[in-house]
Amino acid sequence: MKKILLALAICSISLVEALAQNNPNPGYWQQHVDYKMDVKMDVKKYQYQGTQKLTYTNNSPDTLKVVYFHLYYNAFQPSSDMNALLSNIADPDGRMVDTKTVRGQKVYESRITKLKDNEIGYMKVSKMTQDGQPVDTKEVGTILEVTLNKPIAPKSSTVFNLNFNGQAPVMIRRAGRNSKEGVALSMSQWFPKIAEYDFEGWHAEQYLGREFHSVWGDFDVKITIDKNYILGGTGELVNRNEIGYGYQDAGIEDSSIKKGKELTWNFKAKNVLDFTWAADPDYIHDTFDGPDGIKLHFLYKNNPKIIDNWKKLQPVTAEIIKFINENVGPYPYDRYSVIQGGDGGMEYSMCTLITGERSFPSLVGVTAHELGHSWFQHALATNETKHEWMDEGFTSFIADLALLKIMPKDQQEDENPFGSTYKSYYNLVAKGMQEPLSTHADHYLTNRAYSTSAYSRGSIFLTQLSYLIGWDNMMKTLQTFYSEYKLTHPTPNDFKRVAEKVSGAVLDQYMIDWTQTNNTIDYSILFVEELQKDQTLVTLGRLGRMGMPLDILVEYEDGSIETFYVPYTSMHWTKPNPYVKYERTVLAGWGWAQPEYKFTINKPKSSIKTIMIDPSQFMADVNQENSIYKK
């Protein structure tokens, strides 16, 4: 019966300023940046130096007297806060530590602690001016504090010029050099990047290895590097005719560029959150025509063991984009690059860095997830340091849905595409490790609590919302949210209000309980009693602290089925019947303060085979054993 009910539940799956004005919140504003950078990379020392001209536009109503820049590579030093956290958290990321056994106990040793001077990461800023005048700066870990000589008034712009030099660290997390798969340079978060200032103020936290919050901006970046290296990353290569070598769609003969030892690659991008690039002398570069005129780029090592999988990945990537375009909204850019690099998978503007020595299903899975971020982080740029569950969770949801549609049945692990998502949440609860989703991404007690909260519990927020308001309403909410808020910085409340307007339900308690508390859902069938010959009394109990409406399915001995619906009074709403094939009875509402609820079935107890709370299993009930009665 579970398979039938699951199928029924899912059967219905089917320019900054201008965009800021489209944001439905009155008075909304967002800052804007325009970067021009010229960088030279020494591929032997893994060091680079560059210049940056940054035009910063203050669209806020506030006068700014100080600004902050991120210097992310300073995190890859023994004295950094990231290393301190890595050395003290109970379950450090295995990619960042070595392990040994001491007296029978596993001991973790941070790899950052062991870095030598020529292996650490660093970023240094010098000769910084504001509108031509020197400014005072102070480096504090991964943050540069800049005291302005001239405050930036509301609705005005200023120009910062600076020199910077950096060293790409030995590959430890996301960025660096010489990955385990042999990629030379994975250059993410590599330049002095101004911090975000929004309605909550400055967001200038130390970088601890997790999430980001960035300013929308335009980038014009020139990278001079050894001519044997092939580059890929954010934006469009605007000087293809000068590059040619290794760049297949340039159509230029190698002989035209073999003079000299270096080449300068010039990339441009508009309305993006960052600029990322990767480089290797052994990249294969393929292009593939995606849907709606999107040009897809694939850069991967010339390794015979992976080439077939990377070739097969290309049409599947186009299918994933098409699916998300149709189910969320149009991808807002004209290109996307899938690049072998990094240490797992990480999303960046118009591109991703992923490890490439994977099975084909794994390669598709990581690509689907990182690609999904292009909608939920790089178009819907929520503050993922504070609301990481919206980015990671919504991305996990749409990636799982896309894989359900695209991947062959024999390569799908579960008949329920969200089964493993719920299982990981239930396991976290069982161990007493859950923390509220409102916890800052950097401040979870364990990595396990963070990852389960951000990815699993964030995804469940949507699937469980479909249980509350119906699948069609949930998907329409997702589409409306994207349409109204793309290329702005929406908040959880913005999403809640869209869902309320789309459905008509009141969802305040759902948002509070699921995202700001550790409250769990646990509904039980306490008693099934025969009242008289043709009536059965069912008593339900709310054992968890979180209230929900209830779909109840009753299967009889003769094979017939009917359903009952118990509204949750705090929602002031009745959900459309999700099981239209069966007769449904809408019962009186159940308020949160009432611990028990009784209703009558107009058939004898002897005729009842099964009573089940939530046959879809989209309600995250932590103890489903007490949610079913069997004769």
Order of alpha helices (4+ residues) and beta strands (2+ residues): alpha-alpha-beta-beta-beta-alpha-beta-beta-beta-beta-beta-beta-beta-beta-beta-beta-beta-beta-beta-beta-beta-alpha-beta-beta-beta-beta-alpha-beta-beta-beta-alpha-alpha-alpha-alpha-alpha-alpha-alpha-alpha-beta-beta-beta-beta-beta-beta-beta-beta
